Every structure is written in structure tokens, then in C-alpha cells.
Amino acid sequence: MPEITLHQQVFAFVTALVIFAFIVELVRRRRLREEYSWLWLLTGAAMLVMVVWYRALLFVTAVIGAMSPVTTLMLFSLLFLLAIAIHYSIIVSRLTVQVKNLAQELALLAAERERGTAADHRAR
Amino acid sequence: MPRDPITIIVGVRTRRYPQSSGRRTGRADRPLILIPAFNEAANIEAVLARIHQATPAHPVLIVDDGSTDDTAARARTAGAGVIRLPFNLGYGVALQTGYKYALRHGHDCVVQLDADGQHEPGDIPALLAPIAAAEADVVVGSRFMVPGGYRSGAVRRLGMVVFGALAFWLTGRRFSDVTSGFQALGADVLRFFSDDRYPPDYPDADVLIMLNRAGFRIHELPVRMYARHGGRSQHAGLLRPAYYVFKMLLSVLLTPLRQEAFKRQGA
């Protein structure tokens, strides 16, 4: 089994920590809504765990039958990115429906108001 | 099952959705004529004049789907009611806006036709009749039931054949024209369509399959159709037809996988 050097581990740990802290900070400042942050937090947490507990990474590597931990990391980074992209598609789809309904409501209300003002003019 | 040259009535085939078996009261006392329009300033006045000639008593509503020309102003001057969507949202969204309007203003049915003048307003009473008589929930005006009535391009004809075959496979009944925008809809269908399940872009074969599965009675009647006069069709270009085919295939094939129960009022 390949070993990780302390140098590599420190760098990976700092990177993972910065990313995790950045996401938490975004949520704290309400720049990122809680409901959209969970996938990112999950990703950040997984990164931290893998760095700190290197045996876990080796174990996952063995489980999925990969040759080296690097493969495992690459594979899971891609999977996480894919998950995040799908997550966004879902959110965008939902927003599209909401925008559609809002636009319709706006148009209907505007037409009603127009009719109302026209009736007012006639009454005068 | 009645099957004469004028009306082909195919009964309900209910799968999975048990519907009301009780008597339904058909009503078409307050029809609304609904026209979705996107940049149809060139055609709209002529279309409105022909509608007024054919059915002067029925109110007409134009849903202007974010036109950049003066479609809305011309329609208003011609005496039609106009709803303006703030930006272009697609044919299906424009139609659905009209359905929502109809329900809120107490209309018990809608006749929809296109703003480009390809549909004959003289056929409106015929489309309304089965709804008024409570024989149908949806009446589709078919251009292909008229012998030699309508000619279209080879590609479009192929598409219609393919989607017609898919619709037959999924519903067990023949639709002669799955892309017709000339339809009459009863109040139950308006309610069914006012939900988010209604497709925003091209409501064609998928919607008919959805209606059939939900237990609505669909009739087809022969109508006259003309080639459009001016302006631009929503199916123009090269990429859009390709996207249409993809979207419709996906939508048609997913329809049977969706559980969409719908309760009729009084059911």
C-alpha cells in the first residue's frame, strides 16, 4: 500500500479545512442558503475525513477495487461534482416553474387591474 | 361505438386511474376563445376579424407571450381582451395562462386557436358542440380528417406519423392529428391543465396521452387548416425541430411512468 508523506498530508488537510471553513462562512453570512449548502458541506467533510484518517481512504480504495488512492480521490471528486451539477439542475428546474407561475400571476393581475381602471373611468 | 365520417368517437380507456362513472354535466354556456400569440402583429387583426365574423358573441382573449412587436396593441384595438406575459415563456405557458384566466373569470370552456390564421374560426361552434352535449372533455380539430385538406412538409409529416404511432401504442386509440393547436376544452380539463404538470413548451402528443390516461374523453373532429400567412412559426429552424423531437419523445415515454391522479369536480 502506498504511504502518504507528512508534507502531502499537511497540504491536503489545510486545503480541505479552508474549503470547509469557506462554505460554513458563506452559510453564516447567508450568502449561501442552508438548503443548498448541505451537499457542499458533505463534500468538505468527506475531504477532511479522508485526509485525517488516511486508512479510510485506503479501505475505500480496496473496496472499490482501485489500484491507488489517487484513483479513488479522482473518482469521488468527479462523482461529487456530478452530484452538485444535478443538484443545481433540480434547483433551476424548480425556480423555472416558480418564475413561470409568478409571470402568469403578474400578467393575470395586471389584466385585472387594467379592467378595474377602465371600469373606474367609465363610472366617472 | 359510433363511427361515422363526421365524428370518430373513441371511448375512454382508463388505465390505473379510476374515474367517476356518474353523469357529467357538459356545459359550454360561457366559452372563451383563447389565442396565444408571439410576434403575430402581421396576422392578429385578420384573425380577430374572422373570429368576430364567425362567433360574435364569444369573448376573445389574446395571451401575448412577450411579443416585441405591437401584437398586444393591435389586438386591443380590435376589441379583444389581452394578457401580456412579461417575457417570452413558450406556447404552453401562454395557453396555461389563458386556462387560468378562464377559470378565474367563470368560463366553463375554452376554444384555443393559433394567431397565425391557420385555423378556421367557422369551425369553432362544431368544436364546442360535443363539450356542450357532455360527450367529450376535449375536442381536437384534426386537419387530416378532411380528405386532401392539408399538406405539410415531409419531415413534419414523418414526425406526426411517429408520434401518432407512439400515442396509439400508449393509449390504444388512434389520433389523426397529435399536433393540432385547434382544440376545445371543458372546465375539468382546464383545471387539470392549470397545474404544474402542464408542459411549458410544446403541449402536443404527450398532453393527449396524459388526458387519455387521466380518463378524459377526447374527440377528434375534422377542421379546415391553412398554411400560415406571415410571421414565423414556432417550429422554424433546424435545432428547434430536433429539440422538439427529443423533448416530445422523452415526454411521451415518461407519461406512462407518472402517476397523475386527478379528481373531477363532483366525481
Interface residues (C-beta under 8 A of the other chain):
Chain A: T96 V97 K100 N101 A103 Q104 L106 A107 L108 A110 A111
Chain B: V63 G81 V82 I83 R84 L85 P86 F87 L89 V93 Q96 T97 K100 Y101 R104 D196 P200
